[in-house]
Structures are given as C-alpha cells and as structure tokens.
C-alpha cells in the first residue's frame, strides 16, 4: 500500500540559487532514539525518515523475507485503524507515507505539510504504524502470495537473477547474502507471530534513527521526534553482524537462460560505509566505471568495440563491507571477449592508477554535482538517515567537497591496490550459450 502524495511537486525542492550545506542538529530521545534535524523554512513542509537496524541481514536462516514482510505489513493496520483507514487518513491531509527495506535497514518515511492540524494527524498515524502494527492474517496471506508471484517473475528476469546470484556467491554464508525480498521456502512458513516477534526485537528506540528536515523549530522537532518513538520500548541496539570475510580465490557461476544477451556481474567485497578510504575509492571508481559513457570501462567496451550498451562499476558501502562490482550486458557470443576486456581494464587500473587529468576531471564532476544531492527536503533527510544510521560525523556534508578535493592520484592508486584484487573476483553470468 502506498498513500498517494497530493502536495505540489514544487514543494519538494529548495531554490537551488540559495542552496547551502545544511547545519545538522542532533540529540537523543528519552528512550534512546538518535535524532538528526535540519531546519529549512522555504516551504511549509517536513520530511521525516526513520531507519531501524532491521534489514534482511537480520532474517532467520529458515525465514528469509521476514524483514521485508514486517516492513510492508506495518502499514496494513495499526493503532486501531485498518490499512484502508491509514491510507485514507494520510490521503485526506495530502501526506505521503512510504516504506522500504534493504540488507542493513528498514526505512519508513513521511512527507507532510507543517500546518498544525495536518502535521498532528500525520504524526499520530505515523507513530501508530511504528509502535502498534496489527499484522492482520488476511494482509499477511495477501502479501505472501503477492511476494511469491513476484519471486516467480524474477526467475524470468536475467537482470534479477544475476543480481541475486551475485550476492549469494559473493557473500556466501554471511547475512548480506540474504535477498531483501526473501526466498520462497522462507516466505511460505512465516506466520503472524514471527512478525510480532521481529517487531518486538528490532523496532525499539535504541535500534532506530530519526531524520527530520523541514519548516520546524528545534522545540517542535524535539516534540515530534518524541511523539514518534514514545511508545517504542527503549530496548537495545541490534548486535553487530559479523565482518565480511575476504575472498580466497576467484569463482565463476554460469546460469543458463534462454536469451540472446548475457548479463555479467563480477566483483568482490569492497568497503564499509565509514571506511577512511571511501573517498579515494569513490573518486577512482568514478574514473573506472562510475561516470557513464566516459568512464574507462564504457570507453573500452562500448565506445571502442561496441560490445555492450553500457559497462559500469560501483562500490556499495554498507555497515560491513558491501560489494565492489563491475557489470555489463552483451551478446552471448561476445561475452567472453567483453569479460576479458573488463578484467584487463580493471587490472590496468589497479596497477597503473588514473592520470592526473582524470583525477582533476573526476573531482570537478563530483563536487559540481554535489548540490543536486541536497536540493530537497527528501534528499537531505536521506543524507541525515545515512549519517545517523552509519554514525558518520555531523560535519560530513560540510566536509564532503573538501574530502573529494583532497584525493590524489597516489591515494587512489594505493587504495585500489590494497582493496581490489583482479585475481580474486566472483563472476556471475546469466544468459544463453556463448557459442
């Protein structure tokens, strides 16, 4: 269920001409939830996000999909309201509620006007969803069936298959191999009590982060944050998950699929979100495969040889080490050539590093695009959520451009040599026979 947002789209954005890096205020509620707040008074709106350490990494091994079902079912009835009443209540005041979950976190968001009656109603409903979901059996049965159908459809999507298999082969027995949408066997056996127990364990104040951006005073923000989490038990933060082990050898998995195209993902564990080498790796990857058609991978694979429409790479930092990945899609009869060129390009980059000109161009491009990452309440709230959840410094946004500018060619080369080993890559290929 997604409540439709009826506010004007222009209400989402600041005037970019007046854009400045926001000052972040931080405090802890009486029951232990961490709060991050930015006051913006251009428009009478507020964007609120709550993140709990309750992603798919917390799924029991025999019930993969529990975190996902808990996330989507919390809005299907709470605090004496049915799911339809929650939806109608939000819609009647023009507010938008949304939820999502990944491997690290379960996220809930609210976007609403700050007019007193509207804000009070929206926050009251939101607090009910967070603290007292019903998890009705009928909704569980419906969402279970919907999710099982979606997983069946994934089997017909080579892009979905390659991503799921890549995480499984990359992370092995580590909880990061758990797919956010779960697996069929686990989803079939999840019951209402499992959802109640999961909520009771992980949806507690000490395990949550509140991010707020909008037209509020500090006093109003404190009151709203307290209201949102007041009925959550103080609880305890979830225990740290295990570290991601390094790969000991290269590994290739080929999944046959009746298609003329092959999808390829190759990579290894990368960096955690707070890693001190995040910035040189980020700038380096921008040159390697993160800057669209002018990155090295795209030039070598697409522009010079026409082997793929796109070729890309990325680091996805998480609480523990997330993936470093290179991806492309190509004809079955060309996939070995494309894979070899991707590997060779990575190997040369790790050995030789970028040029000084590439470094300067990448830094200009990244810092030039930074204002677009904080040009709306929602985007700032997302940044606050990342800062709070991963316990990044409060001056992270203020220091972002300086951290990028401080990156050197030598720093990129050193970081890649120590963090990326082209001889130990997981390769997953989904497609038809190559010849």
Secondary structure, DSSP 8 states (H G I E B T S, - for coil): ------S-GGGGB--GGG------EEEE-TTS-EEEEEE--SSSEEEEEEEES-SGGGS-TT-TTHHHHHHHHTTSEETTEEHHHHHHHHHHTT-EEEEEE-SS-EEEEEEEE--HHHHHHHHHHHHHHHH-B---HHHHHHHHHHHHHHHHHHTT-HHHHHHHHHHHHHHTTSGGGS-TT--HHHHHH--HHHHHHHHHHHSSGGGEEEEEEES--HHHHHHHHHHHHTTS----------------S-EEEEEE-SSSEEEEEEEEE--BTT-TTHHHHHHHHIIIIISGGGSHHHIIIIITT---S-EEEEE--BSS--EEEEEEEEEGGGHHHHHHHHHHHHHHHHHH---HHHHHHHHHHHHHHGGGGGSBHHHHHHHHHHHHHTT--TTHHHHHHHHHHT--HHHHHHHHHHH--TTS-EEEEEES---
